[in-house]
Amino acid sequence: MNFVIKQDDLHKNPLFYQETEAYSGVNKIAEKVMRDVECVFGQAPQKTSDRDALANHVIVYGTLGKSPILDELESQGKLDLSEIRDKREVYQLQVVEAPFDGVKTALFIAGSDKRGTIYGLFQLSEQLGVSPFINWNDVKPPQRVQFSIESMFKKVSKEPSVTYRGFFINDEWPAFGNWAMKRFGGFNAEMYDHVFELLLRLKGNYLWPAMWSARFNDEGPGLKNAELANEYGVVMGASHHEPCLRYGEEYKYLRGENSKYGDAWNFLTNRDGIIKFWEDGLKRSGHFDNVITVGMRGEQDTSIMGKNATLADNIQLLKEVLQTQNQLIQDNVNSNLSEVPRMLALYKEVEPFFYGDENTEGLMGAEELEDVILMLCDDNHGNLRTLPTEEMRQHSGGYGMYYHFDYHGGPISYEWVNSSYLPKIAEQMTMAYDFGVRDLWIVNVGDICTQEFPLSYFLDLAYDFDRFGTDHLNETDHYTKQWAKQQFNHVFSEEELDQVYQLLTGYTKIAHKRRPEHMNDQVYDPVHYQETDRVLRDIEHLLTLAEKLYKQVDPVHFPAYFSLVYYPAVANLNLQKMWLLNTKSQSDAKLGKLSANTLADEVKACLLKDRRLVREYHTINDGQWYGMGFSEHIGFTKWNEDECQNPVLSTVIPANKPRLVVTIDGTDQYSEGSPWHQHILKLSNFLEPDVKTASFTIASLSDAEADYKVTTDASWLTCSETVGTLNGDDMSVVVQVMIDRQHLPKEVTGQVQVETPSGLVTIQVPVNNQSYHDLPEKTFVDTLGYISIEAEHFIDRKNTVSTSGQKQSLDVLKGYGKTLSAVKAFPTTAYFTALEDAPYVEYAFMTKEEATFEMDVYMQPSNPVGRDETIKCAIQINQTPARTIDPLPDGYRVDGLEWEKGVLNHIRVQTVEIDCEKGLNKLRIYPVTPGFVLEKLVMYPKGHQPPKSYLGPTETYYVGR
């Protein structure tokens, strides 16, 4: 007999059996699940602790060791709980027929521990169609009148892949702080109940609370925040500079000349005061479920000692700090130190203290760090820093990773709306796991809001790496579609769900090209390769989808759509659009085009829309997310918001007489037609043999009427416009140029002539009509004077096998990076030797002459995985010896100028020379070190670099394109 929930039965008989012996936190979560049931069925379910009051179908939940009813049924042989016993955070859902008198079927939710039971309860909610964001984003579940589970149903979850999984509420003013004050009156237990629920619904278990101005252990009020976390099974931690369960703001409020804690955050000058401060923190909160941060940094996220201190001085002081803290933990928490979860963050200046140098022994292997989780970090911009070597992976405490979706710091902060891209998160965090970072994952989510989408992925990856990790390459698109369905399957049609998927993928891809806070009007090139226009077209397409769904979504589901999709997407896209329009406006103004004025008006409209979006976000759903849009995000000139600037607009005063300018689209060529100046232009697009249409633009420089006439000298060459007039209203026209390649010779040049008030503009139109079909597919041909190759368009690749029998390969990362995709070596931990054990990808290209070429190698801006290493690959042109290249300059360091350029541009470009033969050439790329990710190759005769642009030259012709 199936287990059944019927809407009509909910008011008649208790559905939930609640044991008095259960954990109080589990019972509180069960109450939340009961409210989920009410949202689904429109009727509140009843609960009871009286077994005799139960009827046909019931839900029984419990935790091993805290549930007499589970013990009873297991002893009777009606339940087998051996699969979850002695496991960590595991649950079992099982339908049992006639478990006891008067009950036909029961759904048992059994947890191996407190969190296991909680995850099992929330799993029931998910099976009912309830989103984890039901309360955080007001995602309404589908309505049901009946729900059933088959009688033989049994589901046993797996142990989570990463032990501690969670997020860090950081940089919380002005957004999260205003939200907390407005909605809850502060950073209190009512607010944290809301946060803890979200964390647990996402199957996280670990939290760093807000700490810029908040005091987690004081503002519950008192210890209520910590007590609630312990009740729910939320493991509390603290950031990298908040040791021994004392949060940073606490010392600020407790210090003073007459304070028992002294008046200096300094272990050298105020040792007794600092020790007392830590000791009291451990006494106060040490009995809760914590990962205790150890170590010490200076106040306000600074170094612990002054600039004059040596590396040895810092290491010795940190060692003394750790010895002191370990003793305090033994005395006040647990005499068996190995049983106390502890974490040292190797963040910023602490990293060299751990590794030391050739003259100074670091803390690696120190007995003070035995059983301590060593938390590694990204570079604050989503690129991992050092990772544990095979030898380091033997460390008894294991490793953690501190990752960022939000950052307050250099080179430029990003704290507003989500700008994290799933393929990048996947590539970096799967590599972290592969390198043995499996004990703690924490991500800085800033204010949480708008980060819901990447946060879901981050925590799902940490919870079930086998399902989402390295063995499931290129599944972030699938994940995105499933995530959209989880929130909106009952809200939108299949076609509309696909549009939600396009929005989520599209806006985060554009943000990955350049984060919104990092944008300005000097980033993208206004004309070269039409990259500004191409990105604007993508933005307009996505904005159209967003507005369409905005108008169609049912009002009941509007808040969920707005907060999860519309606002982060449209706010981001609108800001990007604003800067791109200003890029075009500035460029047009330099030529005197009146279109600069129209574009300037559009820029102002975007700025007004930005403000409207924030206001709407703050007011919908009775101000549920008030404050969450307050972060500065426009025109950063420094690392933070100081001296931020809105766009500086350029306007054009019309010329005194009729004047027109002709520009070749995708280039910086222009002419007004005067015979005394440049009046011969070149339209080179048709040198690529598969191109049939190109364009140029005629634009007015005056508001007086100006006539133009377009003629061609060949029957195979036609234009979309022949005559016309432009003025202050009709300011420009794009002329499409089309060719008929039928019956053309292999090479021919035609002409388009444009008569303007100033004279005659001649546009030369060379055409390459050769056939290259005798060449292998994906052979690139030099037709434009340079070749641009997207990484995935190799002609061949070779996998190898390691000495242990493991496959080694270069695989395509779909959608990765700034343009099309990328290739990366697997296993991610492997080191290779070119021409020996390294796999490779091979590219084929044709050149006109034997010559030395320069090649720009576009790579993801990875950091070396080893402290004393770099990132290397090898290149081999034709049969010449393979040559290893190193894209990192001598002295490269995270926070250096080269690093800053890489994290802002999301790319690193290395230029090397290659000697090419006339005709067909073969280029092989071999990985050498971990972290090498190839996105694009651009090659050109030495000294003849193609025009520069932000995204680089668009991909050129290859056979079979």
Order of alpha helices (4+ residues) and beta strands (2+ residues): beta-beta-alpha-beta-beta-alpha-beta-beta-alpha-beta-beta-beta-alpha-alpha-beta-alpha-beta-alpha-alpha-beta-alpha-beta-alpha-beta-beta-alpha-beta-alpha-alpha-alpha-alpha-alpha-alpha-alpha-alpha-beta-beta-beta-beta-beta-beta-beta-beta-beta-beta-beta-beta-beta-beta-beta-beta-beta-beta-beta-beta-alpha-beta-beta-beta
